[in-house]
């Protein structure tokens, strides 16, 4: 039964990681309705995110290789330091700092208090509204060539909010990008590239930390969920990038708000425990 639950959660992770609806919130909510009725835990969530982040690496492989190679060449002085791809490499590094610092500073709260379904419900609604506002008022004129150091830091701070289930890593960073005037596709592309160091770092840290510690799922079950998340996530990221090039984020905004309201009702009625 645990293996089936793990596989199902892997599917949920793959379906929700790249959409601005918070994968960690969905794993937390779905876990409450599974036969075991248990929170999958922060460690399981972080490790399975390695699977979906591997999908990002595959999807953006050419971009990643180009950015890394140009960044290294600029570092060695072989090309100008203001090369656009080299700058992108530095911006990804700088933008990753906030989530590392805040993740370590609030590690205990992330694994306990922040996983309350009351907080999840509120974050789903609040950041759903913010995403809708940003999509409506954002100028959508800037491209990644316009990305500055200050904007990179703002993106990084927005990404760090995803430490709270319900915010959404992609949703938080895309919202920040839209408010800064970036095109939808540019905001999403940088959000996905920015997440690579943070997600892999968090997943590896949690995997090492969980060795020998009791957990809801075994190492094999977690590995199976991670593999499923990779396969499903690869298809979802392709769909999402096509979607935002032509359509707005409104369906995701409506979904977040409705899910948050339903969750509050269920909690208030005592159907599920926070």
Buried (B, 14 or more C-beta within 10 A) or exposed (E): EBEEBBBBBBBBBBBBBBBBBBBBBBBBBBBBEBEEEEBBBBBBBBBBBBBBBBBBBEBBEEBBEBBBBBBEBBEEEEBEEEBEBBBBBBBBBBBBBBBBEBBEEBBEEBBEEBBBBEBBBBBBBBBBBBBBBBBEEBEBEBEBEEBEEEBBBBBBBBBBBBBBBBBBBBBBBBBBBBBBBBBBBBBBBBBBBBBBBBBBBBBEBBBEEBEEEEBBBEEEBBBBBBBBBBBBBBEBBEEBBEBBEEEEBEEBBEBBBEBBEEBBEBBEEEEEEE
